[in-house]
Amino acid sequence: MRGAGQRCVGQGEVGKRVRERLGRDFGRLWAAYAVSTYGTWIAFGAFPLIAVRVLDASAFAVLLLEAAGLAVAAVVAFTLGPWVEHRAKRPVMIGMDLVRFAATASVPAAYLLGVLSYAQLLVVSVVSGTAGIAFTAASGAYLKHLVPRDRLLVANGRFEGTSWVATAAGPPLGGALIGLLGPVVTVMADAVSYLLSALGVLRVRGGDVAAPRDPAAGPRGARLLGGWRFIVADPVLRRLFLNSILVGGLIMATSPLLAVLLLGRYHFPAWQYGLAFGVPALGGFVGARLSGRLVTRYGRHRVMAVTGWLRSVFPLGLAFVGPGVGGLLTVIVVEGLLITCMGIFNPVYATERLRRTPVHRTARILSTWSAATKLLHAALMVIWGVLATLTSPLAAITVSGVLLLGTPLLLPTRAQLSAPEPTGAVAPGPLAPGADVPAAP
């Protein structure tokens, strides 16, 4: 007992030292991220559910709600990169949280007044998606300013772990709330989470960062293409970009089809469906906590290469999903292995992306990255929906698994990861409260 107590004290001291190295302001930013992430996952699937049960929308209308929301938000957000880039990041983050709060809160308000419509859901989806991209761009730039360069992997691991725990806990909790209080209660919870996130960011006191305006930057069109040009010019970012959007797109494209397969054709009860995706998400938390240790022991390239290959192999196991307990266990095992690999890979990939991004261009590059990702996800969801209609959901899922096998070929090579980072990519580290980041040459 005494030894166990000593170990607990030791672990607590280690955790305290980690928090001290990352700083209190990182803790506040992390808390804001956590509350909004839990709100998002509690409301996971709420809009399609409301569209079907409240508005009697067709299957095509539900697909359009998901795909069009992503696509339009991405197109609008593509122009936000330069706007976010030249502004202090904390006010942008707070403003985007307040926009998402107002948009999302309008849904339960309209429902209570009896005026909720499909058009409103579509508009809210676009507004929330656009604000989310702008928030992500600003928060990524601010994280690079706030956290020392050698602690970025640890910080990204914390965010990744929080995301997977929310993925595991949020949907079951949201389902219980819907059963008890009705279909829009989770949307209200999501709205409140954005408000709490804004208050959390408001408490951060770590200074701010904004890129100076360059009179020689050229016309607006040229500025909008700046993020694309930098991603394409850097071989590591280019490969990471292509790999990440294809892997994410092919996995996202099959998510609705897997729901149709399990709930429709195989008649899984709702609790089994939630279990099939809730339990594996815990593997993401474990992977995120292991990520930094594995990089320390084996290096960035080996960790990215091994987990990048494994996460492309495991989805093919979904081709063997069938009805009954065997099918349920197959989904849990396959998704668990996949998500564990993603939990390890994602913090390394996110850290490498931040390290290779110039301080004064981080917001523009991240917004370009997010916009392209959402556009491709929307396109692939539509394509795979058509493919599933022409063949079957299981056949479309199998095609996605086969295509994923080729995505690791796009990962950066060891030589590319070892090459010097681009000029201006190295951040000076966090500054004293109220200080500004020097303008990059």
C-alpha positions in Angstrom: 0.0 0.0 0.0 2.8 2.3 0.9 4.5 1.7 -2.5 1.3 2.3 -4.4 0.8 5.5 -2.5 4.3 6.6 -3.4 3.7 5.8 -7.0 0.5 7.8 -7.1 2.3 10.8 -5.5 5.1 10.4 -8.1 2.6 10.3 -11.0 0.8 13.4 -9.6 4.1 15.3 -9.4 4.9 14.3 -13.0 1.5 15.6 -14.1 2.0 18.8 -12.2 5.4 19.3 -13.8 3.9 18.8 -17.3 1.2 21.4 -16.6 3.8 23.8 -15.4 6.0 23.4 -18.5 3.0 23.9 -20.7 1.8 26.9 -18.7 -1.5 27.9 -17.0 -2.7 29.7 -20.1 -2.4 26.4 -22.1 -4.5 24.8 -19.3 -7.2 27.4 -19.9 -7.1 27.0 -23.7 -7.2 23.2 -23.2 -10.2 23.5 -20.9 -12.0 25.7 -23.5 -11.3 23.2 -26.2 -12.5 20.3 -24.0 -15.9 21.9 -23.1 -16.7 22.7 -26.7 -15.5 19.3 -27.9 -17.8 17.5 -25.4 -20.6 19.7 -26.5 -20.1 18.9 -30.1 -20.0 15.1 -29.5 -23.0 15.2 -27.2 -24.9 16.8 -30.2 -23.4 14.4 -32.7 -26.0 13.4 -35.3 -28.5 15.9 -33.8 -29.2 17.7 -37.1 -30.0 14.6 -39.2 -32.2 13.3 -36.3 -34.1 16.6 -36.1 -34.4 16.7 -39.9 -35.9 13.2 -40.0 -38.0 13.1 -36.8 -39.2 16.7 -36.6 -39.2 17.9 -40.2 -39.9 14.5 -42.0 -36.9 15.1 -44.4 -36.0 12.5 -47.0 -32.8 10.5 -47.0 -31.5 12.7 -49.8 -32.3 15.9 -47.8 -30.4 14.5 -44.9 -27.4 13.7 -47.1 -27.6 17.2 -48.6 -27.7 18.8 -45.1 -24.4 17.0 -44.2 -22.6 17.5 -47.5 -23.8 21.0 -48.5 -23.0 22.3 -45.0 -19.4 21.1 -45.3 -19.0 22.3 -48.9 -20.4 25.8 -48.5 -18.7 26.3 -45.2 -15.4 25.3 -46.8 -15.8 27.7 -49.8 -16.7 30.6 -47.5 -14.0 29.8 -45.0 -11.4 29.7 -47.8 -11.5 33.5 -47.9 -11.1 33.8 -44.1 -7.5 32.8 -44.0 -5.9 36.2 -44.8 -8.6 37.9 -42.6 -7.7 35.7 -39.6 -4.0 36.0 -40.3 -3.8 39.8 -39.8 -5.9 39.9 -36.6 -5.1 39.0 -33.0 -6.1 35.4 -32.6 -7.9 35.5 -29.2 -10.6 37.9 -30.3 -11.1 35.9 -33.4 -11.5 32.7 -31.4 -13.9 34.4 -28.9 -15.9 35.9 -31.8 -16.2 32.6 -33.7 -17.4 30.9 -30.5 -20.1 33.5 -30.0 -21.1 33.2 -33.7 -21.5 29.4 -33.2 -23.4 29.9 -30.0 -25.9 32.3 -31.6 -26.4 30.1 -34.7 -26.8 26.9 -32.8 -29.0 28.3 -30.1 -31.4 29.6 -32.8 -32.4 25.9 -33.5 -34.0 25.1 -30.1 -35.4 28.6 -30.0 -37.2 28.1 -33.4 -38.3 24.6 -32.3 -40.0 26.0 -29.2 -41.7 28.7 -31.2 -42.8 26.1 -33.8 -41.0 27.8 -36.7 -38.1 25.5 -37.2 -37.4 24.7 -40.9 -35.0 22.6 -43.0 -33.6 25.8 -44.5 -32.7 27.1 -41.0 -30.8 23.8 -40.3 -28.9 24.2 -43.5 -28.0 27.9 -42.8 -26.9 27.0 -39.2 -24.8 24.1 -40.5 -23.0 26.5 -42.9 -22.5 29.3 -40.4 -21.3 26.9 -37.7 -19.0 25.1 -40.1 -17.5 28.4 -41.4 -16.9 29.7 -37.9 -15.4 26.4 -36.9 -12.8 26.6 -39.7 -11.9 30.2 -38.7 -11.7 29.2 -35.0 -9.4 26.2 -35.9 -7.1 28.5 -38.0 -6.8 31.1 -35.2 -6.4 28.5 -32.4 -3.6 26.7 -34.3 -1.7 29.9 -34.8 -2.2 30.8 -31.1 -1.1 27.4 -29.9 2.2 27.8 -31.7 2.6 31.2 -30.0 1.6 30.0 -26.6 3.5 26.7 -26.2 7.2 26.3 -26.5 8.3 24.5 -29.7 9.6 21.4 -27.8 6.3 21.0 -26.0 4.0 21.1 -29.1 3.8 17.3 -29.3 2.7 17.1 -25.7 0.1 19.8 -26.2 -1.3 18.2 -29.3 -1.4 14.9 -27.5 -3.5 16.5 -24.8 -6.0 17.8 -27.4 -6.1 14.5 -29.3 -6.7 12.5 -26.1 -9.5 14.9 -25.0 -11.1 14.6 -28.5 -11.2 10.8 -28.3 -12.6 10.6 -24.8 -15.3 13.1 -25.9 -16.0 10.8 -28.9 -16.5 7.9 -26.6 -18.6 9.6 -24.0 -20.5 12.2 -25.9 -22.9 10.3 -28.2 -24.2 7.9 -25.5 -24.8 10.8 -23.2 -26.5 12.7 -26.0 -28.7 9.7 -26.8 -29.8 9.5 -23.2 -30.6 13.3 -23.1 -32.6 13.0 -26.3 -34.6 10.1 -24.9 -35.4 12.0 -21.7 -35.8 15.6 -22.9 -36.4 15.6 -26.6 -34.5 16.0 -29.9 -33.2 19.6 -29.5 -31.8 19.4 -26.0 -28.3 18.3 -27.2 -28.2 21.2 -29.7 -28.8 23.5 -26.8 -26.0 21.8 -24.8 -23.7 22.3 -27.8 -24.6 26.0 -28.0 -23.9 26.5 -24.3 -20.5 24.7 -24.7 -19.5 27.4 -27.3 -20.4 30.1 -24.8 -18.3 28.4 -22.1 -15.4 28.0 -24.6 -15.5 31.7 -25.3 -15.3 32.5 -21.6 -12.4 30.1 -21.2 -10.4 31.7 -24.1 -11.2 35.1 -22.6 -9.3 34.0 -19.4 -6.1 33.3 -21.3 -3.5 35.9 -20.6 -0.6 34.7 -22.8 -0.3 37.8 -25.1 -1.4 37.5 -28.7 -0.1 37.2 -32.3 -1.0 38.9 -35.6 0.9 39.0 -38.8 1.6 42.5 -40.1 0.0 43.5 -43.4 2.4 43.4 -46.3 1.7 46.2 -48.9 3.6 44.1 -51.5 1.4 41.0 -50.9 -0.5 41.7 -54.2 -4.3 41.5 -55.0 -6.7 39.7 -52.8 -6.8 36.7 -55.2 -3.0 36.3 -54.8 -3.3 36.5 -51.0 -6.0 33.8 -51.0 -3.7 31.4 -52.9 -0.8 32.0 -50.5 -1.7 29.1 -48.3 -2.0 26.7 -51.3 1.4 27.9 -52.6 3.2 27.3 -49.3 1.7 23.8 -48.8 2.5 22.8 -52.4 6.1 24.2 -52.2 7.0 22.3 -49.0 7.5 18.6 -49.7 6.6 17.5 -46.2 3.5 19.6 -45.9 2.4 18.6 -49.4 2.6 14.9 -48.6 1.0 15.3 -45.2 -1.8 17.3 -46.8 -2.6 14.8 -49.5 -2.3 11.9 -47.1 -4.5 13.5 -44.4 -7.3 14.6 -46.6 -7.5 11.3 -48.5 -7.4 9.1 -45.4 -10.0 11.3 -43.6 -12.2 11.6 -46.7 -12.3 7.9 -47.4 -13.1 7.1 -43.7 -15.7 9.8 -43.4 -17.3 8.8 -46.7 -18.1 5.3 -45.2 -19.4 6.5 -41.8 -23.1 7.1 -43.0 -22.9 3.8 -45.0 -21.8 1.9 -41.9 -24.7 3.4 -40.0 -27.1 2.3 -42.8 -25.6 -1.2 -42.8 -25.6 -1.7 -39.0 -28.9 0.0 -38.2 -30.9 -0.8 -41.4 -29.7 -4.1 -42.9 -28.4 -5.8 -39.8 -30.9 -4.2 -37.4 -28.4 -3.5 -34.6 -30.2 -2.0 -31.6 -29.2 1.7 -31.0 -27.3 0.8 -27.8 -25.1 -1.7 -29.7 -24.5 0.8 -32.5 -23.4 3.3 -29.8 -21.2 0.7 -28.2 -19.6 -0.2 -31.5 -18.2 3.3 -31.8 -18.0 4.5 -28.2 -15.7 1.7 -26.9 -13.1 2.0 -29.8 -12.8 5.7 -29.2 -11.0 5.0 -25.9 -8.2 3.6 -28.0 -7.6 7.1 -29.4 -7.1 8.4 -25.9 -4.5 5.6 -25.1 -2.8 6.3 -28.5 -2.6 10.0 -27.8 -1.0 9.4 -24.4 1.6 7.0 -26.0 2.4 9.3 -28.9 5.1 11.4 -27.3 6.8 8.5 -25.7 6.9 6.5 -28.9 8.4 9.5 -30.8 11.0 9.9 -28.1 12.0 6.2 -28.4 11.6 5.5 -32.1 11.6 8.9 -33.8 9.0 10.8 -35.8 9.5 9.1 -39.1 9.2 5.5 -37.8 6.1 6.3 -35.7 4.4 8.1 -38.6 5.3 5.4 -41.0 4.2 2.4 -38.9 0.9 4.0 -37.7 0.3 5.5 -41.1 0.4 2.1 -42.7 -1.6 0.4 -40.0 -4.4 2.9 -40.1 -4.7 2.2 -43.9 -4.9 -1.6 -43.4 -7.4 -1.9 -40.5 -10.5 -0.3 -42.3 -10.5 -3.2 -44.8 -11.6 -5.4 -41.9 -15.1 -3.7 -42.1 -15.6 -5.6 -45.3 -16.2 -8.7 -43.1 -18.8 -7.2 -40.9 -22.0 -9.3 -40.6 -25.1 -9.4 -38.4 -25.2 -10.5 -34.8 -22.6 -10.5 -32.0 -19.9 -11.5 -34.4 -20.5 -8.4 -36.5 -20.5 -6.2 -33.4 -17.2 -7.5 -32.2 -15.7 -7.1 -35.7 -16.6 -3.4 -35.7 -15.3 -2.9 -32.2 -12.0 -4.6 -32.9 -11.4 -3.0 -36.3 -12.4 0.5 -35.2 -10.4 0.1 -31.9 -7.2 -0.7 -33.8 -7.8 2.0 -36.3 -8.6 4.7 -33.8 -5.6 3.7 -31.6 -3.3 4.2 -34.6 -5.0 7.5 -35.3 -4.5 8.6 -31.7 -0.8 8.0 -32.1 -0.4 9.4 -35.6 -2.5 12.6 -35.3 -0.5 14.5 -32.7 2.8 13.8 -34.5 1.3 14.9 -37.8 -0.3 18.0 -36.3 3.0 19.0 -34.6 5.0 18.5 -37.8 2.5 20.7 -39.6 2.8 23.5 -37.0 6.6 23.2 -37.0 6.9 23.6 -40.7 4.5 26.5 -40.9 5.8 30.1 -40.8 4.6 32.0 -37.7 3.1 34.7 -39.8 1.3 32.4 -42.2 -0.1 29.7 -39.7 -3.7 31.0 -39.8 -3.9 31.2 -43.6 -2.4 27.7 -44.1 -4.6 26.1 -41.5 -7.7 27.6 -42.9 -6.7 26.5 -46.4 -6.1 23.0 -45.0 -9.4 22.8 -43.2 -11.4 24.2 -46.2 -9.9 21.7 -48.6 -10.5 18.9 -46.2 -14.2 19.7 -45.8 -14.6 20.1 -49.6 -13.1 16.7 -50.3 -15.1 15.1 -47.5 -18.3 16.5 -48.8 -17.5 15.3 -52.4 -16.5 11.8 -51.3 -19.7 11.4 -49.1 -21.8 12.1 -52.2 -19.7 9.8 -54.4 -19.8 7.0 -52.0 -23.6 7.5 -51.5 -24.1 7.0 -55.2 -21.7 4.0 -55.2 -23.6 2.4 -52.4 -26.9 3.0 -54.2 -25.6 1.4 -57.4 -24.0 -1.6 -55.5 -24.5 -2.0 -51.7 -23.3 -0.2 -48.6 -20.9 -3.1 -47.8 -19.4 -3.0 -51.3 -18.8 0.7 -51.1 -17.2 0.3 -47.7 -14.9 -2.4 -49.2 -13.9 -0.1 -52.1 -12.9 2.6 -49.6 -10.8 0.1 -47.6 -9.0 -1.0 -50.8 -8.2 2.6 -51.8 -6.9 3.4 -48.3 -4.1 0.8 -48.8 -2.4 3.2 -51.2 -2.5 6.3 -49.0 0.7 5.6 -46.9 2.7 6.1 -50.1 2.0 9.8 -49.7 3.7 10.0 -46.3 6.9 12.0 -46.0 10.2 10.1 -46.3 12.8 10.0 -43.6 15.0 12.3 -45.6 12.2 14.9 -46.1 11.4 14.9 -42.4 15.1 15.4 -41.6 15.5 18.4 -44.0 15.7 21.9 -42.4 12.4 23.6 -41.8 11.4 26.5 -44.0 12.6 30.0 -43.2 10.3 31.6 -40.7 8.8 28.4 -39.5 10.5 28.3 -36.1 8.5 30.1 -33.5 10.3 32.2 -30.9 8.3 30.5 -28.1 5.7 32.0 -25.9 6.2 35.7 -25.0 5.4 37.6 -21.9 1.8 38.6 -21.4 1.0 41.5 -23.7 4.0 41.0 -25.9 3.7 40.7 -29.7 5.5 38.3 -32.0 8.2 40.1 -34.0 7.3 40.4 -37.7 8.9 37.7 -39.8 11.1 38.9 -42.6 
